[in-house]
Structure formats: C-alpha cells, structure tokens
Amino acid sequence: MDFHFTKAEEAFRAEVRSFLDANLPASDPPTEAELRAWNHALGEKGWLGFHWPKEHGGYGGTLIEQFILKEECSARRAPPLGSDFMGLTWVGPSIIMHGTEAQQQKFLPELLAGDSVWCTGYSEPDIGSDLAGLQCRATRDGDEYVINGSKIWTTLAHKAKYIFMMVRTDPGASKYKGITCLLVSMDRPGIEVRPIPALTGVHSFNQVFFNDVRVPVDSRLGEEGQGWMVVVRALANERSGISEATEKLRHLDDLIALARETRRGGRPASEDAAVRRALAGFQAKISAMRLNGMRYLTKQLRGEPAGTETSVNKLVRGQLEHEMWNLSNALLGSSAQHEGKWQTGSLGYHGTVIGGGTPNIQRNIISERILGLPKD
Ligand SMILES: Cc1cc2nc3c(=O)[nH]c(=O)nc-3n(C[C@H](O)[C@H](O)[C@H](O)COP(=O)(O)OP(=O)(O)OC[C@H]3O[C@@H](n4cnc5c(N)ncnc54)[C@H](O)[C@@H]3O)c2cc1C
C-alpha cells in the first residue's frame, strides 16, 4: 500500500482548498440561502455527482479524488455535498448500474440539478435487519404493478418526490429471489405518509402506507426478482458513506475543546488522566478507521468491489459514537440535561449506529463473510 499522493492528486487537493476558500458558507450552521449557494457552486463545478461517470452528467472523479474531496470538506466542516444524500449516494449509482436509458434520462438530470429528493423504502414494521424477509407486495396487473403494504423509518418520506423501494413480487420464490426494486413517484394515489417523532424532536422518520398503489411496469429498476442484487450494492454504498473517519476527527476536536472548558476536581478536565486516556483511545481508533478506509480504497483501485469490509468501519464507528457521546455527557455532568449541541448529539447518535444496519448485523457479516466462520 502506498500512502503518498501523486503530483496530480496534490494539485487536485489544492483545487479543492481554493474552492472551499471561495464558497464555504460564512455562518455556522449555514442559512438556507447559504446552503442554496453552496449547492449551486458544487453543481456548477460538477461535484454533486462527483464519482458518477461523465456520460451520465457526473464529474467522473477518481476514487482517490473523491477521498481527497471528502477529507478536505470534512476538515473545513463544509456542509454535505448536495441536498439529497440518498439520491446522490445510492439511488443515482443504482440507476446508472441497473436502469434503462429512459430511467436514466428521466431521473439523473433532476438528481444532479438538486430538483428531486429521494427516500428509501427497505424497512417494514416487522422487518428491519432481516431485510430479505420483506412483505410489502407488488402484484402484476397488465402493464401495472399494484402495491400493498407499509414501509417504516422512511427518512424524509414527507419531503421526497420519489421512493426507491423493495417489494415482494413473487411470494412463491425463495426469500431472495422474489424481491424487485421499484422507483415510485410519491404523489401516486394510495400513498399515505405518517410522521414518527424522533427522540431529538426533529421530524425525519415516517411510516409510509401503500393501499392499491398502481405504478407502470417501467417503474421497475432491473429485472423482476433481481431486487436483492440491487439492494446489496446500494447498501455497500450506504455503509462506505457512513464510515467516514474524518468526520469523527472533527467530533474529537470538539470533545477536546469541551474537556479544556469543563472542570474536574477544580482543574480543567483535559488534565485528568482518565479523560486524557479516553481521548487518546478515540484518536487511535479514528486513525485505524482512516487506514482501514484506505485499505478498501486500495482494493477498489485494483478493480475489486468494496464489499463486506466496509462493515468493519461501520462497527468501529458505532462503538466510537457511543463512547464519545458518553464522555461528553460525563464532562457536562448535570448540565448535560440542558438543551444544546452536545445534548442533541447524545440523543441522536443512536440513529447513526442503527441506520444502514445494526452493530450485531455488522458482526454477523464480518464473522461469516470476512472471517469465514460457520453460521451456527
Ligand atoms: C437514523 C435512521 C435512519 C433510517 N432510515 C431508513 C430509511 O430511510 N429507510 C429504511 O427502509 N429504513 C431506515 N432505517 C431503518 C433501519 O434500517 C433499521 O432500523 C435497521 O435495519 C434495524 O432494523 P430494526 O429497527 O427492525 O431492528 P431489528 O432488526 O428488530 O433489531 C433489533 C435488535 O436485534 C438485533 N438483531 C436482529 N437480527 C439479528 C441477528 N440475525 N443476529 C444478531 N442480532 C440481531 C439487532 O442488532 C438489534 O439490536 C433507519 C434507521 C435509523 C436509525
């Protein structure tokens, strides 16, 4: 593994830095107008679909360039790259990989222009980790599918224009073979979105009900019964996106600042040996995550898919979230009950740990598919 960057890659890093100098929002958190301007500047530069191929309107950035871009953005605490995380990270790439030309022409330009928001319909009231057991049905009727069932924890369904969803088209087939992926417009008659309040008070989750929702057969992404293949690739994209080490470095910077500001036994908490040990441990884990990330990157550069290994960083990240937010609560003591940045974070981090697959599921993946251990 070579940890050095080429001259061209260093030149790209300089380009990113000057883009950030010119376009980073002045306020923290940014205003709506600043966010619009930021996304507009990214769109102009072609960086919204950064890793998408040029023939699909993307920038065609290399994996290394993408790594550099994300690292620099995170170091400067830049807002997310685009307003539609799900659309840009896994829906778009899935449409590029499995979509018909008509689907690509319909969905990709509006995704890149920031004119659509996508939500993702995997989980159901009785189905989460065991995703392949999903029950939401789509029955073929002439040139249409008729969808009946429900999806839950659907992030942003109340704002989304489309849903990228998995349905069961063949209940007689084996669990994995009877699943199909559909791209459905959220304004179809029979779709009802009900909000689910979250611990932090932010409206993000919903339950979505489908009552005899009719969609044309050409809403199908890939072949009938091939939905599992689509979802496995989309999930690898989701997990590799979640496991960003640089974002945790910024969290650690904030935690170190908090340790300097708060006091233990009349002295700054940052002078307490136990606190220092904990902070040093976080630093070591984050460095390990970064190096692990480079390992996936090296694999991808050799033309191999970043598959199940992304579960390792997802698992480490989950443990880190738990330990880091616990330390901030301990440092704040009774003032941890007040409302603020640290308090909201310590209520909200569970979402990052569970979303995209729980820690136990990552352990199962690592033990069975990476270590080759038996299932029972
Ligand atoms: C922030 C956030 C955003 C989300 N956004 C979406 C979204 O947009 N769309 C969507 O479809 N879903 C979304 N989800 C749902 C998410 O995918 C599920 O919550 C997750 O897959 C877990 O499923 P579950 O909640 O049904 O828990 P369960 O699967 O019921 O798990 C409960 C517990 O049992 C353990 N467990 C389950 N099976 C096993 C096993 N085989 N071996 C060992 N332990 C096991 C789990 O680890 C967990 O501790 C989101 C969740 C969160 C937190």
The ligand as an SDF file (V2000), in Angstrom:
LIG
                    3D

 53 58  0  0  0  0  0  0  0  0999 V2000
  -31.3380    7.1650   11.5370 C   0  0  0  0  0  0  0  0  0  0  0  0
  -32.0290    6.0260   10.8310 C   0  0  0  0  0  0  0  0  0  0  0  0
  -32.4670    6.1970    9.5370 C   0  0  0  0  0  0  0  0  0  0  0  0
  -33.1250    5.1590    8.8920 C   0  0  0  0  0  0  0  0  0  0  0  0
  -33.5850    5.3850    7.6270 N   0  0  0  0  0  0  0  0  0  0  0  0
  -34.2260    4.4100    6.9870 C   0  0  0  0  0  0  0  0  0  0  0  0
  -34.7250    4.6360    5.6680 C   0  0  0  0  0  0  0  0  0  0  0  0
  -34.6380    5.7510    5.1330 O   0  0  0  0  0  0  0  0  0  0  0  0
  -35.3490    3.6180    5.0490 N   0  0  0  0  0  0  0  0  0  0  0  0
  -35.4910    2.3870    5.6160 C   0  0  0  0  0  0  0  0  0  0  0  0
  -36.0380    1.5000    4.9600 O   0  0  0  0  0  0  0  0  0  0  0  0
  -35.0670    2.1320    6.8720 N   0  0  0  0  0  0  0  0  0  0  0  0
  -34.4350    3.1280    7.5740 C   0  0  0  0  0  0  0  0  0  0  0  0
  -33.9950    2.9060    8.8490 N   0  0  0  0  0  0  0  0  0  0  0  0
  -34.2950    1.6220    9.4980 C   0  0  0  0  0  0  0  0  0  0  0  0
  -33.0590    0.7440    9.7090 C   0  0  0  0  0  0  0  0  0  0  0  0
  -32.5900    0.2180    8.5010 O   0  0  0  0  0  0  0  0  0  0  0  0
  -33.4560   -0.3560   10.7090 C   0  0  0  0  0  0  0  0  0  0  0  0
  -33.8050    0.2800   11.9300 O   0  0  0  0  0  0  0  0  0  0  0  0
  -32.3290   -1.3260   10.9430 C   0  0  0  0  0  0  0  0  0  0  0  0
  -32.0610   -2.0850    9.8050 O   0  0  0  0  0  0  0  0  0  0  0  0
  -32.6600   -2.2760   12.1240 C   0  0  0  0  0  0  0  0  0  0  0  0
  -33.9000   -2.8640   11.9720 O   0  0  0  0  0  0  0  0  0  0  0  0
  -34.9950   -2.8500   13.1560 P   0  0  0  0  0  0  0  0  0  0  0  0
  -35.1190   -1.4320   13.6360 O   0  0  0  0  0  0  0  0  0  0  0  0
  -36.2240   -3.5210   12.6510 O   0  0  0  0  0  0  0  0  0  0  0  0
  -34.3400   -3.6890   14.3210 O   0  0  0  0  0  0  0  0  0  0  0  0
  -34.3420   -5.3010   14.4650 P   0  0  0  0  0  0  0  0  0  0  0  0
  -33.9260   -5.9100   13.1810 O   0  0  0  0  0  0  0  0  0  0  0  0
  -35.6510   -5.7200   15.0430 O   0  0  0  0  0  0  0  0  0  0  0  0
  -33.1700   -5.4970   15.5190 O   0  0  0  0  0  0  0  0  0  0  0  0
  -33.3860   -5.3950   16.9270 C   0  0  0  0  0  0  0  0  0  0  0  0
  -32.1410   -5.8940   17.6460 C   0  0  0  0  0  0  0  0  0  0  0  0
  -31.9250   -7.2810   17.3250 O   0  0  0  0  0  0  0  0  0  0  0  0
  -30.6150   -7.4980   16.7960 C   0  0  0  0  0  0  0  0  0  0  0  0
  -30.6570   -8.5000   15.7380 N   0  0  0  0  0  0  0  0  0  0  0  0
  -31.5830   -8.6050   14.7440 C   0  0  0  0  0  0  0  0  0  0  0  0
  -31.2760   -9.6560   13.9480 N   0  0  0  0  0  0  0  0  0  0  0  0
  -30.1310  -10.2110   14.4210 C   0  0  0  0  0  0  0  0  0  0  0  0
  -29.3070  -11.3040   14.0310 C   0  0  0  0  0  0  0  0  0  0  0  0
  -29.6040  -12.0290   12.9450 N   0  0  0  0  0  0  0  0  0  0  0  0
  -28.1890  -11.5800   14.7580 N   0  0  0  0  0  0  0  0  0  0  0  0
  -27.8660  -10.8400   15.8580 C   0  0  0  0  0  0  0  0  0  0  0  0
  -28.6230   -9.7850   16.2830 N   0  0  0  0  0  0  0  0  0  0  0  0
  -29.7330   -9.4740   15.5800 C   0  0  0  0  0  0  0  0  0  0  0  0
  -30.2110   -6.1300   16.2100 C   0  0  0  0  0  0  0  0  0  0  0  0
  -28.8030   -5.9920   16.1750 O   0  0  0  0  0  0  0  0  0  0  0  0
  -30.8580   -5.1700   17.2080 C   0  0  0  0  0  0  0  0  0  0  0  0
  -30.0260   -4.9990   18.3370 O   0  0  0  0  0  0  0  0  0  0  0  0
  -33.3470    3.9170    9.5410 C   0  0  0  0  0  0  0  0  0  0  0  0
  -32.9430    3.7510   10.8590 C   0  0  0  0  0  0  0  0  0  0  0  0
  -32.3070    4.7860   11.5140 C   0  0  0  0  0  0  0  0  0  0  0  0
  -31.9130    4.5830   12.9330 C   0  0  0  0  0  0  0  0  0  0  0  0
  1  2  1  0
  2  3  1  0
  2 52  2  0
  3  4  2  0
  4  5  1  0
  4 50  1  0
  5  6  2  0
  6  7  1  0
  6 13  1  0
  7  8  2  0
  7  9  1  0
  9 10  1  0
 10 11  2  0
 10 12  1  0
 12 13  2  0
 13 14  1  0
 14 15  1  0
 14 50  1  0
 15 16  1  0
 16 17  1  0
 16 18  1  0
 18 19  1  0
 18 20  1  0
 20 21  1  0
 20 22  1  0
 22 23  1  0
 23 24  1  0
 24 25  2  0
 24 26  1  0
 24 27  1  0
 27 28  1  0
 28 29  2  0
 28 30  1  0
 28 31  1  0
 31 32  1  0
 32 33  1  0
 33 34  1  0
 33 48  1  0
 34 35  1  0
 35 36  1  0
 35 46  1  0
 36 37  1  0
 36 45  1  0
 37 38  2  0
 38 39  1  0
 39 40  1  0
 39 45  2  0
 40 41  1  0
 40 42  2  0
 42 43  1  0
 43 44  2  0
 44 45  1  0
 46 47  1  0
 46 48  1  0
 48 49  1  0
 50 51  2  0
 51 52  1  0
 52 53  1  0
M  END
$$$$
